[in-house]
Amino acid sequence: MSANLHRPLQLAKTYFRALRMLASEWYLSFALALASVAIAGVQLAEPVLFGRVVDSVARGEPSAPLILAWALLGLFGIMASVVVAVFADRLAHRRRLAALSDAFEQAITLPLSYHASRGSGAVVAAVLRGTDELFWLWLSALREQVTAIVTIILLVPVAIWLDWRMASILALLAVCYTALNLFVVSKTHSGQMKVEEYRYGVSGRVGDVIGNVTVVQSYTRLAAEAEALRGMTGELLSAQYPVLTWWGVLTVLQRAAATVAMVAIFAVGSLLAAKGEVSIGEIVSFVALANLLIGKLDQLSAFVVRVQQAAPALDNYFALVDERAAITDAPHAKPLAGANAEVTYDNVSFRFAGSGQGVFGLSFTAKAGQTVAIVGPTGSGKTTTLALLQRLRAPDHGMITVDRQNIAEVTLTSLRQAIAVVFQDAGLFNRTIAENIRVGRPQASREEVIRAAKLAEAHEFIMEKPGGYDFVIGERGASLSGGERQRLAIARAILKDAPILILDEATSALDAETEARIKRALDELRAGRTTFVIAHRLSTVTDADEILVLEKGRIVERGTFSELTENGGLFSRMVREGGFSVPDPEEGPNEKEAADR
């Protein structure tokens, strides 16, 4: 298949897929299509009646019945147009919101790698621009394009019925419009795709900069970032101009074809009228039909241009909703059973695609109620290890079990409901304090929310905020300090009350006094729960039942704090570099070590 034919076919495929999204309300869509057919009939009948009225007046015959019929037909057309306009608008709005919800639900189920590779700005743009273009396409199709297509189809037999010779001029005009559109679509398809790529690049850049506006201001990057964005918009315009030029040329050629067709109709009509083969009224009808045809062809041509411009956004939207999550429930997955939460890694390995990084041969067991700390240099695989437990990633080899159940064979929902996580980045929403804490358990009562906040040493500072628990904290908790954000994240985990707890640098943003208070709360929370602690501050893992030391994705040491510090290995070196003293087996711990413990 040639490229010139493939591109219009691809465009048609995208267009009809968008229309199929109206299938859930097919009855209303079908009714609107029938109303559009009726409107097309009215629009075709009016030029014919107009010619008949002209002939009646010219012959001195009564024209009142024809004028009345014309008026009634016009009134019917107006009423049908109002119905189509109102109900098509409502239908398009409903389906747009449904499409937005579907894309949103899909986006939040996709793995972190998907969002990281594309950028949050591009994902948001795919959802919003895609649904905007879908809305426009549906509304335009239901309100105008069905009528335009039916009008053009029915106009052919009506024109032939009036006079086949002048009808051939209209047919030639329609062929010219179609050929010109197909030609320009083939010429602009790749260019429009580049335009869309640049546009998404601009969206991603804007989202990236605004999301890090504090850094931009702090490092006086205002002028540099503005200049970089101007450069990207310049590239966007450079890609856009050739496409716009082609569509401009198309408009000029179509106008020229329409003008030639109108002149030809008058010329041919005059010759035929001089021979007595057509009446003046028939010439008038043909001129009106020609104007109607030109109007509908212009309408369809503009629609094709718009669809061509919208196609990349629609394709990005469909690519998002078609994206399959890397990790899904197994066909016969069952809910996680039991509440002991004994976790076992059995020779687990995972390698990042195109990279030598990952984790390799992990084997260990965290018994119910134990605390296991995972430490190691940056990039050693600590976060990846626990991402595998949450099934944010799937191991390439090996198996992870919870209470002897392979987590690959249990439902994702039940697994993740059994795990509470306190992230290094608190991950707060631009909502009230109560709503952010209630993310841990949406059905929790106000009293339970307050109890969780008190255990997290957060209640006191919350009550100092305007509105207390109803205070809106801003995007990512911008109205709170780092310590306050972290305490809300801990309160959220406390409220979830899950049997497995993951603390990913949970106290990293806290001062020493607050850390001590929260550590007491976490010690109470950890009681009876299997806890995993990721830490760089080694003072937070001194009382762990077992410490796993990772290096380059492998467990190189394991043991208790005292055992590892005495071994003189990587952990001992990390302790020294962190300012801790390594105890002498023959001497008690010095004062600093005791304080750190």
Secondary structure, 3 states (H helix, E strand, C coil): CCHHHHHHHHHHHHHHHHHHCCHHHHHHHHHHHHHHHHHHHHHHHHHHHHHHHHHHHHHCCCCHHHHHHHHHHHHHHHHHHHHHHHHHHHHHHHHHHHHHHHHHHHHHHCCHHHHHHHCHHHHHHHHHHHHHHHHHHHHHHHHHHHHHHHHHHHHHHHHHHHCHHHHHHHHHHHHHHHHHHHHHHHHHHHHHHHHHHHHHHHHHHHHHHHHCHHHHHHCCCHHHHHHHHHHHHHHHHHHHHHHHHHHHHHHHHHHHHHHHHHHHHHHHHHHHHHCCCCCHHHHHHHHHHHHHHHHHHHHHHHHHHHHHHHHHHHHHHHHHHHCCCCCCCCCCCECCCCCCCCEEEEEEEEECCCCCCEEEEEEEEECCCCEEEEECCCCCCHHHHHHHHCCCCCCCEEEEEECCEEHHHECHHHHHHCEEEECCCCCCCCCEHHHHHHCCCCCCCHHHHHHHHHHCCCHHHHHCCCCHHHCECCHHHCCCCHHHHHHHHHHHHHHHCCCEEEEECCCCCCCHHHHHHHHHHHHHHHCCCEEEEECCCHHHHCCCCEEEEEECCEEEEEECHHHHHHHCCHHHHHHHHCCCCCCCCCCCCCHHHHHHC
